[in-house]
Amino acid sequence: MTENYLDTYDYDVAVVGSGTAGLVAGLRAAELGNSVAVLEKAPKERQGGHTRFSESFRVPSVGTDLEQYGYEFAVDDYTTADFRRDIMSQTSGKADDELTDTLVENAGETVEWLTAAGVDWQMEPLAVGYTAARTWFDGEEYVETLTDAAEDEGADFWFETEAESLHRSPTGEIDGLTARTADGRVSFEVGAVILAAGDYGSSDEKRVRYYGPGYDEMSVRGSRYNTGEALMMAESAGANLVGQWGGAHMALIDAASPDVEGGANRVDGYQYGAILNDHGERFVDEGEDARAHTYAKFGRLIFEQPNHVAYIVLDSKTQEMVRATGPSDPVRADDLETLLAEVGCSDPAVGAETVRAFNDACDPGEFDPKTLDGNATDGLPLEKSNWAIPIDEPPYYAYVVTGGITFSFGGVKIDTDATVIDTRDRSIPGLFAAGNSTGELFYDNYPGGTAQTNAAVYGKIAAESADTHVQP
């Protein structure tokens, strides 16, 4: 049967998606002299995927040879080896070795290239008490900057255009795709396709499918458009779906956050207090590790508690250490039971007793919020490993929090050239992928700031590999 299209368009490279991975891929492919179409499902005013709501990269300040990169940090000794160690530590050693090595080895030069493209960074330590380098940026401004840079290099952006199916030639190469526009279906004849359409976590149906009943109620921190159809498109073309499809970055966020596109909305500083569920019980080791290594997994633990909520309880000693970016203000009271009643805890008397028992188990030495200080409780069913100091100086403060999904961990299989691999473990000629559309990097937990770095590094690699394929 002959396909009917409104029009057919010819390009060297088609990029599906315009978050970091897609913008970087589109810019780099155009720089290399290719005609480029960037297809974006969202309207222009909402383009950018999750990147539009993001704020940071994790990058090394020095390489394995200890030579400084061309940018400056407050942290000057976070090496590529440190970066690799953090990825492996937070993914339970499951991250693919070769993908990880390529990521950390290319992160520094990729940030330098982005800087040359006009991106404005604020370089500073990743978090209080943490030796890592992070670049902060404004998501909307960043998306606009890279879009302008790609357009200046000649890339065309197709908004409200959703990729629908990939075309394979009789010899197996990807040579085009079908897309849906506001006016109807169109065809793109291309030399290569770069899949950069993000994850599936914004789909209520897929969250229930992969995470379980009730997850359709979870807030989506980023774009409403990352619903996974592009991944299914790639699967239909033979791509191998890999990684932790039941895993995701689920952050601890303000319980009053919007259902979708709320952005950061985090409550940082929880590690210095106690976290209670709606029954007034502790259920996590708040001081297990630095915030950057726990916030992305505590969100899921909180969401699975009764009524999907928890309460961060602090006193006047630690309240000033909290950074809350959500819509709510903390509740304040002079006694614990009143505090917990006011935030809506179902059993404030149990919660107050939980905090008193926590206080009795504390015997702190010198409290140091800037390091893992070893101040641990002793005698509790669930101990706190660091920063365990009594919550005993009123006024008391409480924040109501829940879990929000940032992105999911499953995706297509790629090699270190960003070529998509099929279910026979063979490359699919002409098909490349980058960013959250790929799998085998994140498992179980997440080292803060790494997803944007991953998207940028592999977006650039994907474009260079596509260029080699199109213009050998």
N, C-alpha and C positions, 0 to 999 in steps of 0.2 A: 504494500500500500504506500502510495506517495504522500509524504508529509506536506501539509499546506501551511505556509507562513505568510504573515503580512509582508515581511521583508527579510532579506538575508544580508548580513554584514560581514566584511572580511577584516580580520585583524591578525597580527602575529601572535598576540597573547591575550587571553581573556582571564581576568582575575575575578573570582567570585567572593564578594565581601569587601568591606572597606573599614574594618578595624585596623589595629596596628599591622597585623600580618598582611592584609590586603593593600593597605596604603604603602607600606614599605615595598611590597612586591611590585605594585604598580609603578611607583616612583623609580625603582631600580631597573625594571624592565624597560621603561621609557628612556632612562638615562643611557641604556645600552643600545638605543637606536631602534627599538621595536615599536610597532604600532600597538597600542594597548587599550583594551576596553575593561573598565572596572565596573562590574555589575553589583548593584546594591539594592537589596529588597526594600529597605526603608526609604522614605522620602528624604530629600536633601537635608531638611532641618532636623532629622533624627538619625542621620548616618553616623557610622563610627562603631557600631556594635557595642560591646562592653567597654571598649576603650574610651568611649565618650564619658563614661562614669568612673573611670579609673584615675589613678593619681601617681603611680610610682613604678620604677624599674629597680631591680636589684642588679648591681654591676660590680665587677672587681675594680679596685683602684690600682692594682699592680698585677702584672702577669707572673707566670711561674719563674720567669727569669728575673723577677723583682724590679723590672723597669716600670716606671710610672707611666700611666696613660696620659693623654693630652688634656685631661680635665682634672679639676682639683676637688678634693673631698675633705671634710672634717675628719674622716677616717682614712688614713693614708696607707694602711697595711692590710687591706682585705684582698687577698690574692685569689687567682683563679682556682688554686687548690682548696682554699677556704670555701669558695663558692660551690665547688664540686662536693666537698664534704657535707655542706649544709643540705644540698639536694638529696644526697644519698641518706643522710641521717633522717630527714623528715619524710622520706618515701619508703622507709623500712628497708632500704637497700634494693628496692625493686626497680628503680628507674633504669632504663636502658643505658648501659655503659657508654656506648658509642655516641648516642644522641646527647647524653650529658656532657661528654668531653667536647663535642663540637660546639655545644651551647656556651660553655664557660670560656672556651678558647677564643670564640668570636665575639663575645659580649662587648668587650672594651672597644674594639675597632668599629663595631656597629653603632655604639653610642657616639663615637667621634664622627662617624658618617652622618648620623641624624643631626648632630649639632651643626655640622656644615650645611645641612639642608634647612636650617633655620629654627630647629626646636629649641625652646627656651627651658632650661633646667634649673632646679635649685638642688645643689649637691649637699647632702648632709648624712649623718649616720642613720642607719635603718630604724633604730628605735633606742630609747633609753635602756642602758644596760646591755647593749648589743654591739658587737664588733662586726659590722657589715656596712657597705656603702649603698646608699639609695639615692636615686634621682627623683625628685618630685616634679610634677607638671600639672597643668590644668587640662583636663581631658578634652573639653570642647575646643580650646585654643589649639591643642596639639593636633586634633583631627583636622581642623581648618588649615593649620600650617602645612601638614603633609599633603592634604588635598590640593592646596594651591601649588605646592612644589611639583606634584605629579602632573597637574594640568599645565604648568609652565614648561614641562618636558614633553608635552604633547599627548598625555594620556586623556582618554575620553571617559567621563563618568556617566553611567546609566543608572539613574535613581528609579525607585519603584519598579525594579526589574529583577525578577526572581528566577535564578537558574532552575531548570526543570529536569533536564536529562542530558547526558553526555553522548556524543556521537563517536563511535569507533569505526575505523576503516576496516576493510576486509583483512588487512594485515595486523590488526589489533591496536593501531595507534589511535589516540584521542585526536580527532581532527575538527571538533566543533561541539556546540551545545545548543539546546533549545531553551528559551527563556520566555517568561510571561511578563508582559508590560501592561500598563494601564489600558492600552489600546488593543492588545491581543498577543498572540504568540509570534516570536521572531526567532530567527536562526543566526548563529554566529559561526562562520567558518574560520578556524584558527589553526595555528601551528602548535599551540600548547595551552593548557588550562591550569591555573593555579587555584586550588581550593583553599579559601581563607575565610570561610563563612561562620567560624566560631563553633560553639557547642550546641547541645540540645536541652540545656537546663531551663530555658524559658518556657518550655512546653509543659503545661499541667499534666498532660497525658503521659509524657515520657518520664516525668519525675515520679509519678506513681508506678510506672512500669519498672523503672530501674532502682528506685529507692524504697518503695513500699506505700501502703495505704496512708492517706493523710498528707502526703507530700504535695498534693495539688494545692494545699493551703499555705505552703511556704512562700514568703516574699522573694521576689526576683530583684536583686540589687542593680542589675544592669539592663541591657536592652531587651525589649519585648520581642524582638525579631529573631533571636537565636533559638530557633525551635527544631533544628536538626534535619530539616528536609534535604539540605545539601549533602549531609553524610549518607542519607539513604540513596541519594542520586549516585554518589560514588560507589556505594555497595552494589547497586544495580549494574555498574560498569565493571564490577569484579574486585573492587578494593576490599582488602582485609580489614575488618573492624577489630581493633585491639585495645588493650589498656583496661583500666578499671571502670567498667561501665556502671557499676554500682557505687562509684566513688565520686566525690565532688568537693570543691572548695565551698564550705558552708560557714559563713562568718557569724560571729556574735554581734548582733545589731540591736538598735533601739526597737522595742516592740511596737512602737507607733509608726514605724517606717511605712511608706507607701507599699502597695502590693507589687508594684513593678517600677523600675527605673528610679529607685530612691538614692542610688549612689552609695557613698561610704556608710554613713549612718552608724558608725561603730561607737562602742563605748570602751575605750582603752583605759587601762589602769585597774581593771578587774583583778589583776594578779595580786594587788596589794590588799584586797578585802576577802570576803567570803561570798560564794555564790550558792544561793538556796533555790530549791524548786518550789512549786506551788504548795507542797505539803510541808514546807519549812525545813527541808533536809538538804545537806550538802551531797553532791554527786560527782564532783570533779576535784582533782588536785589543782587548785587555782595557781599554785606556784610551781607547777611541773617544769616550766621552761619560760624563756622570754616570750613576751606577747606575740612577737612575729612568728613564733613557732607553735602557738596554741590557738590563736583566734580563729583560724580557718577550720579547725576541727571541733572546737567547743560549740560552734553554732549548731552543728548536727546533734551533739549530745543534749543541748538545751532544747532543741525542737522536739526531741523524743521524750522529753519530760511531760508530766501532766499539763494539759492545756497549752503546750508548746511555749511556756514562759519560764523565766527564772528571775531572781532578784539579786543584784550585786549590792552587798551591804558593806559600808565603810564608815569610818568616824572622822572626826575633825583632823586627825593626824595625816590622813591619806587622801582626803577629798581633793586637795589641790593638785594631786598627781593624775587625776582623771582627765582624759581628753574625750569629750563626747561630741559627736558631730551630727547626731540625730535630732529629730524635732522636739524631743521631750526634755524637760528640766527634771533634776532629781527631786525626789520627795525628801523632806527634812523633818526630823522629830527629835525630841529630847530623850525618848526611851525607845527601846527596840521593839516592844510589842506594838506600840502606837505606830511606829514607822512601818512595820510589816502589814498592819491592818490597813493603813492608808494606801499602800501600793497594791492592795488587793490579794495578798497572800491568803489562801484558804484556811490556814491554821497558824495565825501569828504567834500564839503561845508556844507552839512547837518550834517555830523559827527562832524566837527569842532564846529558848533553851538551847537550841543548836549553837547559836552564837556564844552563849555563856560557856558551854562545854568546849567550844573551840578556844575561847580565851584561856580556860584553865589548862589546856594542853600546850599553850605557848610558853616558852621560856627563852625569849630571844636574846641573842648577843647584839652586836652592833647591826642595826638595820641599814642596808645599803640598796636602795632601789635601782642602782646602776649596774649591779652584778647579780648573778645567782648567789645570794648571800648565805645560803645554807641554814637560815633560820627556819627550822622545821618544827611541826607539832610532834607531840609524843603521847601516845595512848588513845588515839582516835581510830575508829574503824577505817576511816579514809584520811590519811595524813596529808598535810600540806607540806611540800618539799622546800620551798623558799618563801621569804617575805612573810612568815607567820608571826605577826605581832598582834597583840590583843586589840580587839575592836571595843574600846572601853572609854573613849573620851567624847562625850556628846558635844555638839549635836551629831546625830547619826544621819547618814544619807543612804538612799537606795535608788537604783536604776532598774527599770523593768526592761528585760531584754528577751530576744528570741533568736532563732537562726534564720539567716537569709542566704540563698544560693548565689554564688558569684559565677562559677562555671563548673561544668562537669568534666570528668577525667578521661572518658573514652573517646576514641576517634579512629581515623584511618592510620594504617601502618605506613611509615615512611623510612627511608634510609637517610644517611647523613648528607646526601645531596638533595634532600626533600622530595625525592621521587616516590610516588605512591606504589606500594607493593600489593600484589593481589593475593588471593587465597591459596595460590600455588607457590607462594614465596618468590614470585617473579615480578619485575618492575612492569608498570603499565606505561608504555612509551607516550610521552606528551602530557602526562598527568602528574602534577606536583601539589604539595600541600604544606601548610604552615600554621602555627598557632594552635588555638583550642580545637581546631578540626582534626588534630592528630592525637595519637595515644602513645603510651609507653614511657611517659616522662613523670607524671604525677600519680602517686598512689597514697592512700591512707591520710595523708596530711599535706601541708603545703608550706614551703619557705617563702615568706612574704615578699612580694615584688617580682617573682620569677616569671610569671606568665607573660607579662609584657616583654620581658627580655627574650623569652623563648619565641614569641611572635615576631619580634623584630629580626632576630638572628636568622630564623628559618624563612621568614618572608624574603629577606635579602638573598639567602642561598637559593630559594625556590626560583627567584627571578633570574639569577645567574645560570642556574641549571636549565631553565626554560629557554634562555637566550642561546645556550650551547645546542640545545635540541633544535631550535628553530633555524639558527644560523651556524651550523657546524663548521 
